[in-house]
């Protein structure tokens, strides 16, 4: 394996595939912070030239975090589908890109080999793609899952309704939830980020949300995004829980900073399978974001795109109902501005879909990042066009508890109408029944935007 390329009579040499992957990355402030990014545009081109000629077999042999020191690497290697891997092992990364983009390569063909791909393979091909390439391939990849509703069908765009409250006031959470439902949001999940990470608070919020959903016969699922150990204790208190949540990182050390491990997540999965209230087979919910491993000094010299792909390799172990990248949330230290956040959102969505996940995105930015509302709206439309499974939805796109900008209740019906998308079939029928949307005219119904139409 020759890790060198000659450009304008200058030879660019690289010491490892990990270095090639990092320097082939589009500009990212996080890679600059880590001191691993390309020193010039020419070096970036050289790294991409080298990467294009690396085979998928060679990538499997050279994970960015060694097998001996990382349980995620071991888990991916030990559970890889050998038959699916053999179908593509001989391809170079450049050839793999061409195969993914071919008209003859449809979603079924991609799904047939996804279980044989390591995260490093998904990250590698991502670095050779334009934004439109990422959208084109991601749109082919349909991943259909079921909890209480069916997510990921073609022609659908779902949303997580996020009724956060800065003091976990249940009445405030429920009113915000009812408002979002009245705008047609929430078919992916009613998901609350709690201000108080206790089993009692988690159980109280879930019980209150569950009562409103049952009273109004709303077909969706609920989740409180407390730590997985807190949710396990809440289950022991006897509360309803449709989805169990946890944030992931791309290395064993990064996950230790989150207070989790594979064994803990296996235990949580088993407990949720026994005690959870979702009717379908998919009941786990994971969130990720580029830069999480670097923020805890657990990146092992690897770039943030590749480490993000490793999060998805971890997530697919549990056949989740939801996965989303909170793309601009960690801050401008990792994704500095609108172009970087946009690129990262499309990268993450592509890599998650390629690895077989029902991928959504929190298209968002923190207040000290250089991104405009116009750029954020463009990203939402790009993700919708790329077949993103779901986006967030919250009052005016301004989270009063987490203090960041995201997708508003109004954005979801707007993007759906623009792209001719609809929510999950079950929720779709409920919107019509309640007069929230009129599909004969494809316009809002009489109850649209009226929280009082939903019983408290």
C-alpha positions in Angstrom: 0.0 0.0 0.0 1.7 3.2 -1.2 0.7 6.3 0.8 2.1 8.9 -1.5 1.0 11.1 -4.4 2.9 13.4 -6.8 1.3 16.7 -7.7 3.2 19.3 -9.8 6.4 17.3 -9.3 6.1 17.4 -5.5 5.8 14.1 -3.7 3.3 14.1 -0.8 3.9 11.2 1.6 1.7 10.1 4.5 2.7 7.9 7.5 -0.6 6.1 7.9 -4.1 5.6 6.6 -5.3 7.5 9.6 -3.3 10.5 8.4 -4.6 10.1 4.9 -8.2 10.0 6.1 -7.7 13.1 8.2 -6.0 15.1 5.5 -8.5 14.1 2.8 -11.3 15.7 4.9 -12.9 18.9 3.8 -11.9 21.9 6.0 -13.2 21.4 9.6 -12.3 23.7 12.5 -12.2 20.5 14.8 -9.5 18.9 12.7 -7.6 22.2 12.8 -7.9 22.2 16.6 -6.6 18.7 16.7 -3.7 19.6 14.5 -4.4 16.8 12.0 -5.9 18.7 9.0 -4.3 19.2 5.6 -1.7 22.0 5.6 -2.9 23.2 2.2 -5.5 22.6 -0.5 -2.8 20.8 -2.5 -2.0 18.4 0.3 -5.7 17.7 0.7 -5.9 16.8 -3.0 -2.9 14.6 -2.6 -4.5 12.8 0.3 -7.7 12.3 -1.7 -5.6 10.9 -4.6 -4.0 8.4 -2.2 -7.3 7.5 -0.6 -9.0 6.9 -4.0 -6.6 4.0 -4.6 -6.9 2.3 -1.2 -9.0 -0.8 -1.2 -11.9 -1.5 1.2 -9.9 -4.6 2.3 -7.0 -2.3 3.3 -9.3 0.0 5.2 -10.6 -3.0 7.2 -7.1 -4.0 8.1 -6.3 -0.4 9.3 -9.0 0.9 11.6 -8.2 4.4 13.0 -8.3 3.1 16.6 -6.4 -0.2 17.0 -8.3 -3.4 17.7 -6.2 -4.1 20.8 -7.2 -0.9 22.7 -10.8 -0.2 21.6 -14.0 -2.2 22.1 -15.8 -0.4 19.3 -13.2 -1.5 16.8 -13.4 -5.1 18.2 -17.2 -5.1 18.0 -17.3 -3.9 14.4 -14.6 -6.3 13.3 -16.1 -9.3 15.1 -19.6 -8.8 13.9 -19.0 -7.7 10.3 -21.1 -9.6 7.7 -18.4 -11.5 5.8 -20.5 -12.3 2.8 -21.5 -8.7 2.3 -17.9 -7.6 2.8 -16.5 -10.0 0.2 -18.8 -8.5 -2.4 -17.0 -5.1 -2.2 -13.6 -5.9 -0.5 -11.7 -5.7 -3.8 -13.0 -2.2 -4.7 -10.8 0.9 -4.2 -12.5 3.8 -2.4 -12.7 5.6 -5.8 -14.3 2.6 -7.4 -16.7 2.2 -4.5 -17.8 5.9 -5.0 -18.5 5.3 -8.6 -20.5 2.1 -7.8 -22.6 4.0 -5.3 -23.4 6.8 -7.8 -24.2 4.5 -10.7 -27.9 4.6 -11.8 -28.0 0.8 -11.7 -27.0 0.8 -8.0 -30.3 1.2 -6.2 -31.2 1.2 -2.5 -31.7 -2.6 -2.4 -28.1 -3.2 -3.7 -26.7 -0.7 -1.2 -28.6 -2.3 1.7 -27.3 -5.7 0.6 -23.7 -4.7 1.4 -24.1 -2.2 4.2 -23.6 -4.8 6.9 -20.2 -5.6 5.4 -18.9 -2.1 5.6 -16.8 -0.8 8.5 -17.3 2.8 9.6 -13.9 3.7 8.1 -15.1 2.6 4.7 -18.2 4.9 4.9 -16.0 7.8 6.1 -13.4 7.2 3.3 -15.9 7.3 0.4 -17.6 10.3 2.0 -14.4 12.3 1.7 -14.3 11.8 -2.1 -17.9 13.0 -2.6 -19.4 16.4 -3.3 -22.4 17.6 -1.4 -24.6 16.5 -4.3 -23.0 13.1 -4.4 -23.8 12.7 -0.7 -27.4 13.6 -1.3 -27.8 11.4 -4.4 -26.6 8.3 -2.6 -28.3 9.0 0.7 -31.6 9.5 -1.2 -31.3 5.9 -2.5 -30.9 4.4 0.9 -34.3 3.7 2.5 -34.2 2.3 6.0 -37.7 1.4 7.3 -38.2 0.8 11.0 -41.2 0.5 13.3 -42.0 1.3 16.9 -45.6 2.6 17.3 -45.4 4.2 13.8 -43.5 3.2 10.6 -40.5 5.4 9.8 -38.4 5.8 6.7 -40.9 5.0 3.9 -40.4 6.7 0.6 -42.0 10.1 0.2 -42.1 10.7 4.0 -40.4 13.3 6.2 -40.9 12.9 9.9 -40.1 15.2 12.9 -39.1 14.9 16.5 -41.2 17.2 18.5 -38.9 18.7 21.2 -41.0 20.5 23.9 -38.1 21.3 26.2 -38.6 23.4 29.3 -35.8 25.1 31.4 -37.3 23.8 34.7 -39.0 20.6 33.5 -42.4 22.1 34.3 -44.7 19.4 33.1 -47.6 21.8 32.2 -45.2 23.8 30.0 -43.9 20.7 28.3 -47.4 19.5 27.6 -48.5 22.9 26.2 -45.5 23.1 23.9 -46.1 19.5 22.8 -49.8 20.2 22.0 -48.7 23.3 19.9 -46.2 21.2 17.9 -48.7 18.5 17.3 -51.2 21.1 16.0 -48.6 22.0 13.3 -48.3 18.4 12.2 -45.0 17.7 14.1 -44.0 14.8 16.3 -44.5 11.7 14.2 -41.0 10.4 14.8 -41.1 11.0 18.6 -42.1 13.4 21.3 -38.6 13.7 22.8 -37.8 15.9 25.9 -34.3 16.9 26.9 -34.7 17.1 30.7 -33.2 19.8 32.8 -33.2 17.4 35.8 -31.6 14.1 35.2 -33.4 11.9 37.7 -35.5 8.8 37.4 -38.4 10.4 39.2 -38.5 13.4 36.8 -38.1 11.2 33.8 -41.0 9.0 34.9 -43.2 12.0 35.6 -42.6 13.5 32.2 -43.1 10.3 30.3 -46.3 9.4 32.3 -47.8 12.9 31.5 -46.9 12.7 27.8 -48.3 9.2 27.6 -51.6 10.3 29.1 -52.1 13.0 26.5 -51.1 10.7 23.6 -53.6 8.1 24.7 -56.4 10.6 25.4 -56.0 12.0 21.8 -55.2 8.6 20.2 -52.0 10.1 18.7 -49.9 7.5 16.9 -46.3 8.3 17.8 -43.7 7.4 20.5 -42.3 9.2 23.5 -38.8 9.5 25.1 -37.0 11.5 27.8 -33.4 12.0 26.9 -31.9 11.5 30.3 -28.8 9.3 30.8 -29.4 5.6 29.9 -28.9 4.5 33.5 -31.5 7.1 34.7 -34.0 5.7 32.1 -33.3 2.2 33.3 -34.2 3.3 36.9 -37.3 5.1 35.5 -38.4 1.8 33.9 -38.1 0.2 37.3 -40.5 2.8 38.7 -43.1 1.4 36.3 -43.4 4.4 33.9 -44.3 4.0 30.2 -41.3 4.3 27.8 -41.5 3.8 24.0 -37.9 4.7 23.2 -34.7 4.5 25.2 -32.1 7.2 24.4 -28.3 7.6 24.7 -25.6 9.8 23.1 -22.7 8.0 21.5 -19.0 8.8 20.8 -16.8 7.1 18.2 -14.2 5.5 20.6 -14.3 3.5 23.8 -12.6 6.3 25.6 -15.2 8.8 24.3 -18.0 6.6 25.4 -16.4 6.3 28.9 -16.7 10.1 29.0 -20.5 9.7 28.3 -20.6 7.1 31.1 -21.4 4.1 28.8 -19.9 1.0 27.4 -21.0 -1.8 25.1 -21.9 -4.0 28.0 -24.0 -1.3 29.6 -25.8 -0.6 26.3 -26.4 -4.3 25.9 -28.0 -4.4 29.4 -30.1 -1.3 28.6 -31.3 -2.9 25.3 -32.3 -6.1 27.1 -34.2 -4.2 29.8 -36.0 -2.1 27.2 -36.9 -5.2 25.1 -38.5 -6.7 28.2 -40.1 -3.6 29.7 -40.5 -1.0 27.0 -43.9 0.0 25.6 -43.3 0.3 21.9 -45.2 -2.2 19.8 -42.6 -2.6 17.1 -39.2 -4.3 17.1 -37.2 -1.0 17.0 -37.1 0.9 20.3 -33.6 2.6 20.8 -32.8 6.2 20.0 -29.2 7.5 19.6 -27.7 11.0 19.1 -24.3 11.8 17.8 -22.3 14.8 16.6 -18.9 15.5 14.9 -16.3 16.5 17.5 -17.6 14.5 20.5 -14.5 12.4 20.8 -12.1 15.3 20.4 -14.0 17.3 23.1 -13.1 14.6 25.6 -9.5 14.0 24.2 -10.6 10.6 23.0 -10.0 10.9 19.3 -6.7 8.9 19.0 -5.4 11.3 16.3 -8.3 10.5 14.0 -10.5 13.0 12.2 -14.0 13.9 13.3 -15.8 12.6 10.2 -14.3 9.1 10.6 -15.0 9.1 14.4 -18.6 10.1 13.6 -18.9 7.1 11.3 -17.7 4.9 14.1 -20.7 6.1 16.2 -23.0 4.7 13.5 -21.1 1.4 13.5 -21.9 1.2 17.3 -25.5 2.3 16.8 -26.4 -0.4 14.3 -25.7 -3.1 16.9 -29.1 -2.2 18.5 -31.4 -1.9 15.4 -32.5 1.6 16.5 -35.7 3.3 15.6 -34.0 6.8 15.5 -30.5 8.0 15.0 -29.7 11.7 14.5 -26.6 13.9 14.3 -27.0 17.1 16.3 -24.8 18.6 13.6 -24.0 22.2 14.8 -24.6 21.8 18.6 -21.1 21.1 19.9 -20.0 24.5 18.7 -17.7 26.4 16.3 -14.6 24.8 17.8 -15.6 21.8 15.7 -17.7 23.2 12.9 -17.0 26.8 12.5 -19.6 28.3 10.1 -22.5 27.6 7.7 -20.6 25.8 5.0 -18.9 23.5 7.5 -22.1 22.7 9.3 -24.0 22.1 6.0 -21.2 19.8 4.8 -21.2 17.9 8.1 -25.0 17.4 8.1 -24.9 15.9 4.6 -21.8 13.8 5.5 -23.4 12.4 8.7 -26.7 11.7 7.0 -25.0 9.9 4.1 -22.7 7.8 6.4 -25.6 6.7 8.7 -27.8 5.7 5.8 -25.0 3.9 4.0 -24.4 1.8 7.2 -28.1 0.9 7.4 -29.5 3.4 9.9 -32.8 5.3 9.9 -30.9 8.6 9.9 -32.2 12.0 10.9 -30.6 15.3 11.6 -30.9 18.2 14.1 -30.0 21.0 11.6 -28.8 23.5 14.1 -26.2 26.0 15.3 -25.1 27.6 18.6 -25.3 31.3 18.9 -21.5 31.8 18.7 -21.2 30.0 15.3 -21.1 31.9 12.0 -24.3 30.6 10.5 -27.3 32.5 9.3 -31.0 31.6 9.4 -31.0 31.5 5.6 -28.1 28.9 5.6 -29.9 26.8 8.2 -33.1 26.8 6.2 -31.1 25.8 3.1 -29.7 22.8 5.1 -33.1 21.6 6.1 -34.3 21.6 2.4 -31.1 19.9 1.3 -31.6 17.2 4.0 -35.2 16.7 3.0 -34.3 16.4 -0.6 -31.6 13.8 0.3 -34.2 11.6 2.0 -33.5 12.5 5.6 -35.7 10.4 7.8 -36.6 13.2 10.2 -35.8 16.7 11.5 -36.3 18.4 14.8 -39.3 20.7 15.6 -39.5 23.2 18.5 -41.2 26.6 19.1 -39.9 29.2 16.6 -36.8 27.0 16.3 -35.3 28.5 19.5 -34.6 26.0 22.3 -35.2 27.9 25.6 -33.5 25.1 27.6 -30.5 24.2 25.5 -30.0 27.7 24.0 -29.5 26.9 20.3 -31.2 27.4 17.0 -32.9 24.5 15.2 -36.0 23.7 13.2 -39.3 25.4 14.1 -42.8 23.9 14.2 -43.6 26.0 11.1 -40.6 24.6 9.2 -41.8 21.0 9.1 -45.0 21.5 7.2 -43.2 24.0 4.9 -40.5 21.6 3.9 -43.0 18.8 3.5 -45.1 20.9 1.2 -42.1 22.2 -0.8 -40.7 18.6 -1.4 -44.1 16.9 -1.6 -43.4 14.8 1.5 -45.8 13.5 4.2 -45.4 12.2 7.8 -45.6 8.6 8.8 -48.8 6.8 7.4 -50.3 6.4 10.9 -49.7 10.0 11.9 -50.8 11.2 8.5 -54.2 9.6 9.0 -54.5 11.2 12.4 -53.8 14.7 11.0 -56.6 14.3 8.5 -59.0 12.9 11.2 -58.3 15.8 13.5 -58.6 18.5 10.8 -55.0 19.5 11.1 -54.1 18.9 7.4 -56.3 18.8 4.3 -54.6 16.5 1.7 -57.2 17.1 -0.9 -56.0 20.7 -1.2 -52.6 19.9 0.3 -53.2 22.8 2.7 -53.5 23.3 6.5 -56.9 22.3 7.9 -59.1 24.2 10.3 -57.3 22.9 13.4 -53.8 23.6 12.1 -51.8 25.6 14.6 -54.5 25.4 17.3 -53.2 23.6 20.5 -56.7 23.8 21.9 -57.8 21.2 19.3 -55.7 18.6 21.3 -57.1 17.6 24.7 -54.7 18.4 27.6 
